């Protein structure tokens, strides 16, 4: 479930109102000193001019060592862990209530109870999968494969590719059908690279495949043979797949065609039968993100034996279900995806897994209860003011750009003004009346949850985009920018310390949640977001000269991050992480400009021996404090578009002039970067 496709994008020149409440300055100082900027979270033996990340977060990392269940543990994770505790209480209370039959609270309770009933789950084994396995075994030829894949996708299993509804990138008001490469159990590069790590992961993945086949009732020799077949099958898909970097390009992955055209380039795959199995006689226009991938699938339908196809479908069913079956399946799944890939030492408590899965299936229902209990209205009001202050700050920065022409500035200003803001929770809650959750096997409730989510996506195809829809639940500790909607979204879950304080000084709030806001705004103008206009349509609103200057300036960031060594001889990937690095740098500059116009910044007085600008940068660094295992460093560097926590601090700050002033950074210091080498974009 957690590996299913999730399509969301991850996170004034005048300020009239402070973020503080009406307390006196002395009262505010006493309230914020112990929790907003705390010396215990710092390592003051480290020079901030040499390593600001260690200086600002060294104490926190020492006091928060990695727990065995984590591959990475940072402030995001700490807050998420606290939220999970809160959500657990909400779910348990909902389960205890005597609710009407079919009520959403009853569904929450029944789903959670089915997941916690490990005795019944262990006793059932794979009993609940036997009907589907029989259907796979009954397949006679590859002509039946498209319909079977379509059926699989209705309950959240995605062999070969992902298919779903998405806004048309060139007509963001309408939803269209989308097809995207998939079908792999590990990252594409692991199948193809010759590094020692890639070889190890391939070997362990093949053992994992065999293990699941053994647990499903196969002899070891047969399971080993099956595993080799699956590796051969998926390696062929990997060779035809775009790289992660290529997939970041919204232009290259926009290839709209009708059913007749896609049928013409893939004649062996019956797309009409595929969509008909969904109940969609005419899907209309379809965006095929990777045409060459689908051409290879077309060849494989002709060249790969039907028994191998049946094995591949069986593997997809087993792998997608393993987390929700008996303990032996769960452990095998964790041993590979948790231990081998991420370096985790042990599984998290069962109840945490089930809370997370309940959040997935009934997220907004749980979110409505969460907001009522934990999200104060005042927080939303303050956030909206902060957002508008940062909008003004970014507008001022656009006006003052020396490298951009007036025409492009005008379009950028229009896009900025059009950004929609969502804070806390949706205005209208999701209707779960059609979701069927019963006292039955846990995996069947999981499948029903997936069917509900799929039906939602299917129903949108060919219809206007719902601009009020959220793509994260309110209890999520995260934020996002959605280019198709030209909107920034901040769920209630992140609007808590250390990101947002109701009673902290402005420096802290602008340095933490203020930078998060600026980060999400900047995504509208990063290397990918800049391709979309104020209405969320993919159009080129730049002059060629401005676009060339933008690329030249962003290349400075690429080069900087490419030089960062993350572990051993492994360097950061400056190109893969470019969008997030642009957003980090932009977010800092925007929030800093907005903060400069507050009363606190103008007075420039110390609180707990730190000047306002110092508190700003300390608050920023604090949100990226994290401990992380070597395996996770390597995995994220390859797979994640975000830089590691250390480089989200030590990466952008040498490019910010105010940082030099705040901490007296000199040319002889390690954090120093010569002015001509600094990135200057937004």
C-alpha positions as CSV (number, residue, x, y, z in Angstrom):
1,X,0.0,0.0,0.0
2,X,2.7,2.5,1.0
3,X,4.6,1.7,-2.3
4,X,1.6,2.5,-4.4
5,X,1.8,5.5,-6.7
6,X,1.4,8.8,-4.9
7,X,1.3,11.9,-7.1
8,X,1.9,14.9,-5.1
9,X,4.7,17.4,-5.3
10,X,7.4,16.7,-1.9
11,X,7.4,20.7,0.4
12,X,6.6,41.0,1.8
13,X,8.2,44.1,1.4
14,X,5.9,45.3,4.2
15,X,4.6,43.4,7.2
16,X,2.0,45.0,9.3
17,X,1.4,42.3,11.9
18,X,3.8,40.3,14.0
19,X,3.4,36.6,14.5
20,X,3.7,37.0,18.3
21,X,0.6,37.3,20.4
22,X,-0.1,40.3,22.6
23,X,2.3,39.3,25.3
24,X,5.0,41.8,26.4
25,X,8.5,41.3,25.0
26,X,9.7,40.0,28.4
27,X,6.9,37.5,28.6
28,X,7.5,36.3,25.1
29,X,11.3,35.9,25.9
30,X,10.5,33.7,28.9
31,X,8.0,31.6,27.0
32,X,10.1,30.9,23.8
33,X,13.6,30.6,25.2
34,X,13.2,27.0,26.5
35,X,11.4,25.5,23.5
36,X,12.1,27.5,20.4
37,X,15.9,27.9,20.5
38,X,17.5,25.6,23.1
39,X,21.2,25.4,23.7
40,X,20.7,21.7,24.5
41,X,19.9,21.1,20.8
42,X,23.2,22.7,19.7
43,X,26.8,21.8,19.8
44,X,28.5,25.0,20.7
45,X,32.0,23.4,20.6
46,X,31.6,23.5,16.8
47,X,32.2,26.8,15.0
48,X,29.0,27.9,13.2
49,X,31.3,29.4,10.5
50,X,32.8,26.0,9.8
51,X,29.8,23.6,10.1
52,X,26.5,25.3,10.8
53,X,24.5,22.0,10.7
54,X,26.6,20.4,13.4
55,X,26.6,23.6,15.5
56,X,22.8,24.1,15.3
57,X,21.7,20.5,15.5
58,X,24.5,18.5,17.2
59,X,22.9,18.4,20.6
60,X,19.5,17.3,19.2
61,X,21.1,14.5,17.2
62,X,23.1,13.4,20.3
63,X,20.0,13.4,22.4
64,X,17.8,11.7,19.8
65,X,19.8,8.6,18.7
66,X,18.5,6.4,15.9
67,X,15.9,3.9,17.2
68,X,16.1,0.5,15.7
69,X,12.9,0.9,13.8
70,X,14.1,3.9,11.9
71,X,16.5,4.3,9.0
72,X,16.4,8.0,9.5
73,X,15.2,10.0,12.5
74,X,14.8,13.7,12.4
75,X,12.6,16.5,13.6
76,X,10.0,15.6,10.9
77,X,10.0,12.0,12.1
78,X,9.8,13.1,15.8
79,X,6.7,15.2,15.1
80,X,5.2,12.5,12.9
81,X,5.8,10.0,15.7
82,X,3.9,12.3,18.1
83,X,1.1,12.7,15.6
84,X,0.8,8.9,15.2
85,X,0.4,8.6,19.0
86,X,-2.4,11.2,18.8
87,X,-4.1,9.5,15.9
88,X,-3.9,6.1,17.7
89,X,-6.0,7.6,20.5
90,X,-8.5,9.0,18.0
91,X,-8.8,5.6,16.2
92,X,-9.2,3.7,19.5
93,X,-11.8,6.1,20.7
94,X,-13.7,5.8,17.4
95,X,-13.5,2.0,17.7
96,X,-15.0,2.1,21.2
97,X,-17.9,4.2,20.3
98,X,-21.3,2.6,19.6
99,X,-21.6,3.8,16.1
100,X,-24.4,3.3,13.6
101,X,-23.9,0.4,11.2
102,X,-21.9,1.7,8.2
103,X,-20.8,4.9,9.9
104,X,-17.3,6.2,9.3
105,X,-16.3,5.7,12.9
106,X,-17.4,2.0,12.7
107,X,-15.3,1.6,9.5
108,X,-12.3,3.2,11.3
109,X,-12.7,0.8,14.2
110,X,-13.2,-2.3,12.0
111,X,-10.3,-1.6,9.8
112,X,-8.0,-1.0,12.8
113,X,-9.3,-4.1,14.6
114,X,-8.8,-6.3,11.5
115,X,-5.2,-5.2,11.2
116,X,-4.5,-5.8,14.9
117,X,-5.9,-9.3,14.9
118,X,-2.6,-11.0,14.2
119,X,-3.9,-14.4,15.4
120,X,-6.5,-14.4,12.7
121,X,-4.1,-13.0,10.1
122,X,-1.4,-15.7,10.9
123,X,-4.0,-18.4,10.8
124,X,-5.3,-17.4,7.4
125,X,-1.9,-17.2,5.7
126,X,-2.6,-16.6,2.0
127,X,-6.1,-18.1,2.1
128,X,-7.6,-14.7,1.0
129,X,-5.3,-14.7,-2.1
130,X,-6.2,-18.1,-3.4
131,X,-9.1,-17.1,-5.6
132,X,-6.9,-14.4,-7.3
133,X,-4.0,-16.9,-7.7
134,X,-6.5,-19.4,-9.3
135,X,-7.5,-16.7,-11.8
136,X,-3.9,-16.1,-12.7
137,X,-3.3,-19.8,-13.2
138,X,-6.3,-19.9,-15.5
139,X,-4.9,-17.4,-18.0
140,X,-4.5,-19.2,-21.3
141,X,-2.6,-16.7,-23.5
142,X,-1.1,-13.2,-23.5
143,X,-4.2,-11.7,-25.1
144,X,-5.8,-12.0,-21.6
145,X,-3.0,-10.1,-19.9
146,X,-4.4,-6.5,-20.4
147,X,-7.7,-7.3,-18.8
148,X,-6.0,-9.1,-15.9
149,X,-3.7,-6.1,-15.3
150,X,-6.7,-3.7,-15.4
151,X,-8.5,-5.9,-12.8
152,X,-5.3,-5.9,-10.6
153,X,-5.1,-2.1,-10.7
154,X,-8.7,-1.7,-9.4
155,X,-7.4,-3.0,-6.1
156,X,-4.1,-1.3,-6.0
157,X,-1.7,-3.7,-7.6
158,X,0.3,-2.3,-10.5
159,X,2.1,-4.8,-12.8
160,X,4.0,-3.2,-15.6
161,X,2.7,0.4,-15.3
162,X,0.6,2.8,-13.4
163,X,-2.7,4.1,-14.9
164,X,-4.8,6.8,-13.2
165,X,-6.5,10.1,-13.7
166,X,-4.5,13.3,-13.6
167,X,-4.9,17.0,-14.7
168,X,-4.0,17.6,-18.3
169,X,-0.8,19.5,-18.1
170,X,-1.8,21.8,-21.0
171,X,-5.4,22.1,-19.9
172,X,-5.3,22.0,-16.1
173,X,-9.1,22.4,-15.8
174,X,-9.7,18.9,-17.0
175,X,-8.7,15.4,-15.8
176,X,-7.4,12.9,-18.4
177,X,-6.2,9.3,-18.3
178,X,-2.5,8.9,-17.6
179,X,-0.1,6.0,-18.2
180,X,3.3,5.8,-16.5
181,X,6.1,3.2,-16.4
182,X,6.3,0.9,-13.5
183,X,6.4,-2.8,-12.7
184,X,9.7,-2.9,-10.8
185,X,10.3,-4.1,-7.2
186,X,13.4,-2.0,-6.8
187,X,14.8,1.2,-8.2
188,X,15.6,1.0,-12.0
189,X,19.3,1.6,-11.6
190,X,19.8,-1.3,-9.2
191,X,19.0,-3.7,-12.1
192,X,21.5,-2.1,-14.4
193,X,24.5,-0.8,-12.4
194,X,27.7,-2.8,-11.8
195,X,28.5,-1.2,-8.4
196,X,29.0,-3.5,-5.4
197,X,25.9,-2.0,-3.8
198,X,23.8,-2.7,-6.9
199,X,25.0,-6.2,-7.1
200,X,24.3,-6.8,-3.4
201,X,20.8,-5.4,-3.7
202,X,20.0,-7.5,-6.8
203,X,21.2,-10.6,-5.0
204,X,19.1,-9.9,-1.9
205,X,16.1,-8.9,-3.9
206,X,16.3,-12.2,-5.8
207,X,16.5,-14.1,-2.5
208,X,13.4,-12.1,-1.3
209,X,11.5,-13.1,-4.4
210,X,12.3,-16.7,-3.8
211,X,11.4,-16.4,-0.1
212,X,7.8,-15.2,-0.9
213,X,7.3,-18.0,-3.5
214,X,8.4,-20.5,-0.8
215,X,6.0,-19.0,1.7
216,X,3.3,-19.3,-1.0
217,X,3.9,-23.0,-1.1
218,X,6.6,-23.6,-3.7
219,X,9.6,-25.9,-3.2
220,X,12.9,-24.0,-2.8
221,X,14.3,-25.1,-6.2
222,X,11.1,-24.0,-8.0
223,X,11.1,-20.7,-6.0
224,X,14.7,-20.0,-7.0
225,X,13.9,-20.7,-10.6
226,X,10.9,-18.4,-10.4
227,X,13.0,-15.7,-8.8
228,X,15.4,-15.8,-11.8
229,X,12.5,-15.5,-14.2
230,X,11.2,-12.5,-12.3
231,X,14.6,-10.8,-12.3
232,X,15.0,-11.4,-16.1
233,X,11.5,-10.0,-16.7
234,X,12.0,-6.9,-14.5
235,X,15.5,-6.2,-15.9
236,X,14.0,-6.0,-19.3
237,X,11.5,-3.5,-18.0
238,X,14.3,-1.5,-16.3
239,X,16.3,-1.2,-19.5
240,X,13.2,0.3,-21.2
241,X,12.5,2.7,-18.3
242,X,13.4,6.4,-18.1
243,X,15.9,7.4,-15.3
244,X,14.6,9.3,-12.3
245,X,16.2,12.4,-13.8
246,X,14.5,12.0,-17.1
247,X,11.1,11.5,-15.4
248,X,11.5,14.9,-13.7
249,X,11.0,16.6,-17.1
250,X,7.3,17.5,-17.5
251,X,7.8,18.2,-21.2
252,X,9.4,14.9,-22.2
253,X,6.8,13.0,-20.2
254,X,3.9,14.7,-21.9
255,X,2.8,12.7,-24.9
256,X,-0.9,13.0,-25.3
257,X,-2.6,10.6,-27.8
258,X,-6.0,9.0,-28.3
259,X,-6.8,5.4,-28.0
260,X,-6.3,4.7,-31.7
261,X,-2.8,6.1,-31.6
262,X,-1.6,4.3,-28.5
263,X,-3.1,1.1,-30.0
264,X,-1.1,1.7,-33.1
265,X,2.2,1.9,-31.3
266,X,1.4,-1.0,-29.1
267,X,-0.7,-3.4,-31.2
268,X,-0.2,-6.4,-29.0
269,X,-1.8,-4.7,-25.9
270,X,-5.6,-4.4,-26.2
271,X,-6.2,-1.0,-24.7
272,X,-9.9,-1.0,-25.5
273,X,-10.3,-4.2,-23.4
274,X,-8.0,-2.8,-20.7
275,X,-10.2,0.4,-20.2
276,X,-13.4,-1.6,-20.7
277,X,-12.4,-3.8,-17.7
278,X,-12.5,-0.5,-15.7
279,X,-15.9,0.3,-17.0
280,X,-14.5,3.0,-19.2
281,X,-15.6,2.5,-22.8
282,X,-13.9,5.7,-24.1
283,X,-11.1,7.1,-21.9
284,X,-10.6,10.0,-24.3
285,X,-7.1,11.5,-24.6
286,X,-4.4,9.7,-22.7
287,X,-1.0,11.0,-21.7
288,X,1.6,8.3,-22.2
289,X,4.6,9.5,-20.2
290,X,7.1,7.0,-21.6
291,X,6.1,5.8,-25.1
292,X,9.3,3.8,-25.5
293,X,8.6,1.8,-22.3
294,X,5.2,0.8,-23.6
295,X,6.6,-0.2,-26.9
296,X,8.9,-2.6,-25.0
297,X,5.9,-4.0,-23.1
298,X,4.3,-4.5,-26.5
299,X,7.3,-6.6,-27.6
300,X,7.3,-8.6,-24.4
301,X,3.7,-9.6,-25.0
302,X,4.9,-11.3,-28.1
303,X,8.2,-12.6,-27.0
304,X,7.7,-13.7,-23.3
305,X,6.1,-17.1,-22.6
306,X,2.7,-17.1,-21.0
307,X,4.0,-19.0,-18.0
308,X,6.5,-16.3,-17.3
309,X,3.7,-13.7,-17.5
310,X,1.7,-15.7,-15.0
311,X,4.7,-15.9,-12.6
312,X,5.1,-12.1,-12.9
313,X,1.5,-11.4,-12.1
314,X,1.7,-13.9,-9.1
315,X,4.8,-12.1,-7.9
316,X,3.1,-8.7,-8.1
317,X,0.2,-10.0,-6.0
318,X,2.5,-11.6,-3.4
319,X,4.8,-8.6,-3.1
320,X,2.0,-6.0,-2.9
321,X,0.2,-8.1,-0.3
322,X,3.1,-9.2,1.9
323,X,2.9,-6.4,4.4
324,X,-0.7,-7.4,5.2
325,X,-0.4,-11.1,5.4
326,X,0.9,-13.5,8.1
327,X,4.0,-12.7,10.1
328,X,6.4,-14.7,8.0
329,X,5.4,-12.6,4.9
330,X,5.7,-9.4,6.9
331,X,9.1,-10.3,8.2
332,X,10.4,-11.3,4.8
333,X,9.1,-8.0,3.4
334,X,10.8,-6.0,6.1
335,X,14.1,-7.9,5.9
336,X,14.5,-6.8,2.3
337,X,12.8,-3.4,2.1
338,X,13.5,-2.3,5.7
339,X,16.9,-3.9,6.6
340,X,18.7,-4.4,3.2
341,X,17.6,-1.2,1.5
342,X,17.3,1.2,4.4
343,X,19.4,-0.3,7.2
344,X,16.6,-0.6,9.8
345,X,17.2,-2.9,12.7
346,X,13.7,-3.9,13.7
347,X,10.1,-3.5,12.6
348,X,8.1,-0.7,14.2
349,X,5.4,-1.7,16.7
350,X,2.4,-3.3,15.0
351,X,0.0,-0.7,16.1
352,X,2.0,2.0,14.4
353,X,1.8,0.2,11.1
354,X,-1.9,-0.2,11.4
355,X,-2.4,3.4,12.4
356,X,-0.5,4.4,9.2
357,X,-2.6,2.1,7.1
358,X,-5.8,3.3,8.6
359,X,-4.7,6.8,7.8
360,X,-4.2,5.7,4.2
361,X,-7.6,4.1,3.8
362,X,-9.7,6.5,5.9
363,X,-7.3,9.5,6.0
364,X,-9.8,12.4,5.8
365,X,-12.2,10.7,8.2
366,X,-9.4,10.4,10.8
367,X,-8.2,13.9,9.8
368,X,-11.6,15.4,10.6
369,X,-11.4,14.0,14.1
370,X,-7.7,15.1,14.4
371,X,-8.4,18.7,13.4
372,X,-11.3,19.0,15.9
373,X,-9.1,17.9,18.7
374,X,-5.6,19.2,17.9
375,X,-5.8,22.1,15.5
376,X,-6.6,25.6,16.8
377,X,-8.3,28.0,14.5
378,X,-5.7,30.7,15.5
379,X,-3.0,28.6,13.9
380,X,-4.8,28.7,10.5
381,X,-5.3,32.5,10.8
382,X,-1.6,33.1,11.6
383,X,-0.5,30.9,8.8
384,X,-2.6,32.7,6.2
385,X,-1.0,36.0,7.4
386,X,2.5,34.5,7.1
387,X,1.8,33.2,3.6
388,X,0.6,36.6,2.4
389,X,3.7,38.3,3.9
390,X,5.9,35.9,2.1
391,X,4.0,36.4,-1.1
392,X,4.8,40.1,-0.9
393,X,8.4,39.3,-0.2
394,X,8.7,37.1,-3.3
395,X,7.0,39.7,-5.4
396,X,9.5,42.3,-4.3
397,X,12.4,39.9,-5.1
398,X,10.9,39.3,-8.6
399,X,10.7,43.0,-9.2
400,X,14.3,43.5,-8.2
401,X,15.8,40.7,-10.3
402,X,18.6,42.0,-12.5
403,X,18.7,39.1,-14.8
404,X,15.0,38.8,-15.9
405,X,13.3,40.9,-18.5
406,X,10.2,43.0,-17.7
407,X,7.8,40.8,-19.7
408,X,8.9,37.6,-17.9
409,X,8.7,39.4,-14.6
410,X,5.1,40.4,-15.3
411,X,4.2,36.8,-16.0
412,X,6.0,35.7,-12.9
413,X,4.2,38.3,-10.8
414,X,0.9,37.1,-12.2
415,X,1.7,33.5,-11.4
416,X,2.7,34.5,-7.8
417,X,-0.6,36.5,-7.3
418,X,-2.6,33.5,-8.6
419,X,-1.1,30.9,-6.1
420,X,-3.9,29.4,-4.1
421,X,-3.3,28.7,-0.5
422,X,-4.7,25.8,1.6
423,X,-4.1,25.6,5.3
424,X,-5.0,23.0,7.9
425,X,-7.7,20.9,6.3
426,X,-10.1,20.8,3.3
427,X,-13.3,22.9,3.3
428,X,-15.3,19.8,2.4
429,X,-14.6,16.3,3.9
430,X,-14.5,13.2,1.8
431,X,-17.5,10.9,1.7
432,X,-16.7,7.4,2.7
433,X,-20.2,5.9,2.5
434,X,-19.2,3.7,-0.5
435,X,-16.1,2.3,1.2
436,X,-16.8,-1.3,2.4
437,X,-15.0,-2.3,5.6
438,X,-16.1,-5.4,7.3
439,X,-15.2,-8.0,10.0
440,X,-13.1,-10.0,7.5
441,X,-9.5,-10.7,6.7
442,X,-7.3,-7.7,7.0
443,X,-5.9,-8.0,3.4
444,X,-9.5,-7.9,2.1
445,X,-10.1,-4.6,4.0
446,X,-6.9,-3.3,2.5
447,X,-8.0,-4.3,-1.0
448,X,-11.4,-2.6,-0.4
449,X,-9.6,0.6,0.7
450,X,-7.5,0.5,-2.5
451,X,-10.7,-0.2,-4.6
452,X,-12.3,2.9,-3.0
453,X,-9.2,5.1,-3.9
454,X,-9.1,3.6,-7.4
455,X,-12.8,4.3,-8.0
456,X,-12.3,7.9,-6.9
457,X,-9.5,8.3,-9.5
458,X,-11.4,6.6,-12.2
459,X,-14.5,8.8,-11.7
460,X,-12.4,11.9,-12.4
461,X,-11.2,11.0,-15.9
462,X,-12.8,13.3,-18.5
463,X,-14.3,15.6,-15.9
464,X,-13.3,19.1,-14.6
465,X,-10.5,19.2,-11.9
466,X,-11.8,19.6,-8.4
467,X,-9.8,22.6,-7.2
468,X,-10.8,22.0,-3.6
469,X,-9.3,18.5,-3.4
470,X,-6.4,17.8,-1.1
471,X,-3.6,15.4,-1.8
472,X,-2.4,15.0,1.8
473,X,-4.4,14.3,4.9
474,X,-4.7,17.0,7.6
475,X,-2.6,14.9,10.1
476,X,0.4,14.6,7.7
477,X,3.6,16.3,8.7
478,X,4.5,17.7,5.3
479,X,3.6,20.4,2.8
480,X,3.5,20.6,-1.0
481,X,3.2,22.7,-4.1
482,X,0.9,21.4,-6.9
483,X,1.9,22.9,-10.3
484,X,-1.4,21.9,-12.0
485,X,-3.4,23.7,-9.4
486,X,-0.7,26.4,-8.8
487,X,-1.4,25.9,-5.1
488,X,0.6,25.5,-1.9
489,X,-0.8,23.3,0.8
490,X,0.1,23.1,4.5
491,X,-1.7,20.3,6.5
492,X,-2.5,20.8,10.2
493,X,0.1,18.2,11.1
494,X,3.1,20.3,10.2
495,X,1.7,23.4,12.0
496,X,3.3,22.6,15.3
497,X,6.8,23.0,16.9
498,X,9.5,23.0,15.7
499,X,7.9,24.3,12.5
500,X,5.3,26.6,13.9
501,X,4.8,28.2,17.3
502,X,1.8,30.1,18.4
503,X,3.8,31.9,21.1
504,X,7.3,32.2,19.6
505,X,9.1,35.3,18.3
506,X,9.0,36.2,14.7
507,X,12.6,35.1,14.0
508,X,11.8,31.5,14.9
509,X,8.5,31.3,13.0
510,X,9.9,32.9,9.9
511,X,13.1,30.8,10.1
512,X,11.1,27.6,10.4
513,X,7.5,27.5,8.9
514,X,8.3,30.8,7.0
515,X,11.0,29.1,5.1
516,X,8.7,26.1,4.5
517,X,6.1,28.5,3.0
518,X,8.8,30.2,0.9
519,X,10.1,26.8,-0.2
520,X,6.7,25.7,-1.5
521,X,6.2,29.0,-3.2
522,X,9.5,28.8,-4.9
523,X,8.5,25.4,-6.3
524,X,6.3,27.3,-8.7
525,X,9.5,28.8,-10.1
526,X,12.0,26.0,-9.8
527,X,13.5,24.1,-12.8
528,X,10.2,22.2,-13.3
529,X,7.6,24.4,-11.8
530,X,8.7,27.3,-14.0
531,X,7.2,25.4,-17.0
532,X,3.7,26.0,-15.7
533,X,1.8,29.3,-15.9
534,X,-0.5,31.0,-13.5
535,X,-3.4,28.7,-14.4
536,X,-1.4,25.6,-13.9
537,X,-1.0,24.9,-17.7
538,X,2.4,23.8,-19.1
539,X,3.3,26.8,-21.3
540,X,6.5,28.6,-22.0
541,X,6.1,32.1,-20.5
542,X,9.8,32.9,-20.6
543,X,11.9,34.6,-23.2
544,X,14.7,32.5,-24.5
545,X,17.3,34.9,-23.0
546,X,15.6,34.7,-19.5
547,X,15.4,30.9,-19.7
548,X,19.1,30.7,-20.6
549,X,20.1,33.0,-17.7
550,X,17.9,31.0,-15.3
551,X,19.6,27.7,-16.4
552,X,23.0,29.3,-16.1
553,X,22.2,30.4,-12.5
554,X,20.7,27.0,-11.5
555,X,23.8,25.2,-12.9
556,X,25.8,26.9,-10.1
557,X,23.6,25.0,-7.6
558,X,24.0,21.8,-9.5
559,X,27.8,22.1,-9.4
560,X,27.8,23.0,-5.7
561,X,25.8,20.0,-4.7
562,X,27.6,17.6,-7.0
563,X,30.7,18.4,-5.0
564,X,29.2,17.4,-1.6
565,X,30.4,14.0,-0.4
566,X,27.5,12.2,1.4
567,X,29.3,9.0,2.3
568,X,32.7,7.5,1.3
569,X,33.2,8.4,-2.3
570,X,29.5,8.9,-3.0
571,X,28.5,12.5,-4.0
572,X,25.2,14.2,-3.8
573,X,23.3,14.4,-7.1
574,X,22.9,18.1,-7.8
575,X,20.8,17.6,-11.0
576,X,18.3,15.1,-9.4
577,X,17.8,17.3,-6.3
578,X,17.9,20.7,-8.2
579,X,14.3,21.6,-7.8
580,X,14.4,21.1,-4.1
581,X,17.7,22.9,-3.7
582,X,16.3,25.9,-5.6
583,X,13.3,25.8,-3.3
584,X,15.4,25.7,-0.2
585,X,17.5,28.6,-1.2
586,X,14.5,30.6,-2.4
587,X,12.6,29.8,0.7
588,X,15.4,31.1,2.9
589,X,15.7,34.3,1.0
590,X,12.0,35.0,0.8
591,X,11.4,34.3,4.5
592,X,14.4,36.4,5.5
593,X,13.2,39.4,3.4
594,X,9.7,39.1,5.1
595,X,11.2,38.8,8.5
596,X,13.4,41.9,8.0
597,X,10.3,44.0,8.1
598,X,9.0,42.8,11.4
599,X,9.4,44.9,14.6
600,X,11.7,42.2,16.0
601,X,14.1,42.5,13.1
602,X,14.0,46.3,13.2
603,X,14.8,46.5,16.9
604,X,17.6,43.9,16.4
605,X,17.7,43.0,20.1
606,X,19.0,39.8,21.7
607,X,16.8,37.0,23.1
608,X,18.8,34.4,25.1
609,X,22.1,35.9,23.8
610,X,21.1,35.4,20.1
611,X,20.4,38.2,17.7
612,X,17.2,38.0,15.6
613,X,19.0,36.9,12.4
614,X,20.9,34.3,14.4
615,X,17.6,32.9,15.7
616,X,16.2,32.8,12.2
617,X,19.0,30.6,10.9
618,X,19.0,28.4,14.1
619,X,15.3,27.8,13.7
620,X,15.8,26.9,10.1
621,X,18.6,24.5,10.8
622,X,16.7,22.9,13.6
623,X,14.0,21.5,11.3
624,X,16.6,19.5,9.4
625,X,18.4,17.9,12.3
626,X,18.4,14.1,11.7
627,X,20.4,10.9,12.3
628,X,20.5,8.6,9.4
629,X,22.0,5.1,8.6
630,X,24.6,4.7,5.8
631,X,22.2,2.5,3.8
632,X,19.6,5.2,3.9
633,X,22.1,7.8,2.9
634,X,23.0,5.8,-0.2
635,X,19.3,4.9,-1.0
636,X,18.0,8.5,-0.7
637,X,20.9,9.9,-2.7
638,X,20.0,7.7,-5.5
639,X,16.2,7.8,-5.2
640,X,15.1,11.0,-3.4
641,X,14.9,14.4,-5.1
642,X,15.5,16.0,-1.7
643,X,19.0,16.6,-0.4
644,X,19.9,15.0,3.0
645,X,19.3,17.1,6.1
646,X,23.0,18.1,6.5
647,X,23.0,19.6,3.0
648,X,19.6,21.3,3.3
649,X,21.5,23.5,5.9
650,X,25.2,23.6,4.8
651,X,24.2,23.6,1.1
652,X,22.1,26.8,0.7
653,X,23.4,28.9,3.6
654,X,26.8,29.8,2.0
655,X,24.8,31.4,-0.8
656,X,23.0,33.8,1.6
657,X,24.7,37.1,2.4
658,X,22.7,37.6,5.6
659,X,24.1,34.3,7.0
660,X,27.7,35.8,6.7
661,X,26.6,38.9,8.6
662,X,24.7,36.9,11.3
663,X,27.6,34.7,12.2
664,X,30.6,36.8,11.1
665,X,31.7,34.3,8.5
666,X,35.1,35.1,7.1
667,X,37.1,34.1,4.0
668,X,39.1,31.7,6.2
669,X,36.0,29.8,7.4
670,X,34.8,26.5,5.9
671,X,31.3,27.8,5.3
672,X,32.7,30.7,3.2
673,X,32.0,30.8,-0.5
674,X,33.4,33.6,-2.6
675,X,30.6,36.0,-3.8
676,X,31.2,35.2,-7.5
677,X,30.7,31.5,-6.8
678,X,27.4,31.9,-4.9
679,X,24.0,30.9,-6.5
680,X,21.7,33.8,-7.0
681,X,18.3,32.8,-8.5
682,X,15.2,34.1,-6.8
